[in-house]
Amino acid sequence: MLRTLQSGQRCEVWIASVTGDRELVFASDELLLEAPNWTLDGSALILNGDGVLWRVELGSGHLSQVPLSGIPELNNDHVLAPDGTGIFLSANDGHIYRAPLGGGEGRRVTADDGFFHFLHGVSPDGGELAYVGIEAGNFTQPGRLLTLPADGGPPSWFDTGDGHCDGPEYSPDGKWLYFNTEAFTSAPGHAQLARMRADGRGREQLLSSDTVDWFPHLSPDGRLASYIRFPSGTQGHPADLPVDVVLVSTDNWAAPLQTWALFGGQGTLNVNSWAPDSTRFAYVAYPLANSNPAKD
């Protein structure tokens, strides 16, 4: 399950501004990094790669491994705790763990309940986690939206309709869960953006599009959101496609404010990567040597 770079491929970590500008902050032709989180003090990005956790200092571009123990190989579903000192992580054994952000011993949060657990959201008070459950790790089955106490405990199930759902995370005020779902169409894999109240009521579609839309991430002030747009007909959220990272106002999801075209997909924007000041967010591109320059 660990991804690596293809021959001639690069990993590029970018910061996009709400003004439309962008800045390359780290690149490697050896290590494939995924899914940036932005630290609460604004000084660094936290990413996974090669099964472990990494930190990129934004001032210097210095890369260092976060030393964790007691946790299996990581995947690209990880979210910082609201207090800025801890991080919740999904591992390839199908469980969610909590660990100190500065490094140290991890503690498993989820139980052996017959599901693989893929974390995407932490409530603003730090007391609850939102995740996707895949029964027995069988990825031919749709993912289901669940929540559970951040210290462990029985899960709560949410009805998001038919088809796969993914990427559930809380709004900054904790009143809503935002996610992508196939419930609004019969076309295979046609994910669209949606939200429902954190108590499970009031599911609504945020926009209707011909593209396949994944991973809505709200800015800390709640005014803006980013998401990744896959080509029409895409099933799942695969790697190595021409995709768009899109910025919208949460008052009008159908009218993009900015769009960044790139070669990527899986790993580009899986988790919330907004800066604390809501003016920038991070994403990852994976250009190939022979890819279209307009798309990398």
Disulfide bonds with the S-S distance in Angstrom:
none
